Amino acid sequence: DPAGRPGQPTASVELTGLQLRTREETEVVATLKNVSRRSVRTKGTVVVYDLNGNAVRQIPVPDVPVLPESERDVVVPTSESTTPLPPGQYRVELKIDVGQPAVIVGETTLKVER
């Protein structure tokens, strides 16, 4: 353990990709790379803002493991129940806490067509 701390090695996870994927609904796909030798679990939120900066939707990030020295996609659907977002431009902000000192933050834009 380079930090010299007893017990678990320090978590070190990076956000290597953030994209939107549209099938029946739009999903936020965050690619997380765990470069440490410990498994972590994800918790956090995706917040969708309208052009005025109002939060129009807040979706919890699924609690999933990211195994040591591996990469995985964490998929967060943007449709709550069956309500799709109305057409327009949105800003999507992702915050994921895996237990390291800094929260992982990513941002992208979403355009919903009519």
N, C-alpha and C positions, 0 to 999 in steps of 0.2 A: 504494500500500500504506500504510494509515494507521499501521501500526506502524513504518514506516520501515526495515523489514528488506529487504536485497537478496534477489533470488530469488523463490521462491514466495510468493503471498499466504497469510496465515494461514488455516488451516481453521477454520470456524465452523459446527458442526452441532448441531442441537437435536433432542431427542426430542419430537415433537408429539403422538404418540398411542401407546398400548400397549393392545392388546386381545387377547382370546382368540377364536379362531374354531374351531368344531367342524364337521368334515365327517365323514369316516370316522375321523379322529383329531383331537385338539386341536392347534392350531397357535398359537404366540405370534406376533402381528403387531406389529412395532415400526415406527412411521412416523417416518422421519428427514427433517429438512428441512435442506438444506445452504444456508446463507445467504451462503457465501463464493464467491469466484470460482475455487476450485480443486476438482478432483475428489478424492474421498477413497474409501478402501476400508474395509469393515467387518471387524473381527475382535473376538471376544469370546465370552461364554458366556451361556447361560440355565441357571440352577440352580433345580431344583424341590425345595422343602423340605416335609417332612411337618409335622404340627401340633407335634411335639416339637422341631422345628428341625433335624432330620437331613436332609442332602442325599440325596435318593433318586434324583436324575437330574441329570446335567450334560451339556448339549448344546452343541456349538460353534455359534456364529453363522456363517452362510455368508459367505464372502469375496466381497462384491459391491460394485460401484462406486455411489457416490452422486454424481451429476453436479453441476457448479456451478449454484447458484441453482435447485435443483430439490428435489422431495420424492419419496421412494420408500418403499414398504413392504418391510421385510426380514422374511421368513417363516421361522420356526424350528419344525419339528415337535417335539412333545413325546414321541412314541413312538419309542423306540430300536428299530430293526429292527421286529419285529412285536409287541413287548411293550407293551400299553397299561398305563397307570397303574391300580393298584387303586382301587376307589371310595373317596372320602374328600375331605377339604379339603386344599389345598396352597397354599403361598406360592411365587410365581414371581418370581425376581429376574433381571433382565437387566442385563448389563454389556457395553457396546460401546466399543471403542477405535478412534477414527478418526485418531489422531495429534495431537489437540489436548491441551493440558495436563491437562484433567480428563477422566476416563472418564465416559461417559454411563451413568447408572444409572436403571432403572425397576423398578417392582414392582407386581404385581397378585396376585389370588387366583384359584384354580382349584378348582372343585368337580367331581369326577368322580362321576357318578350310577351306580347299580348297573345 
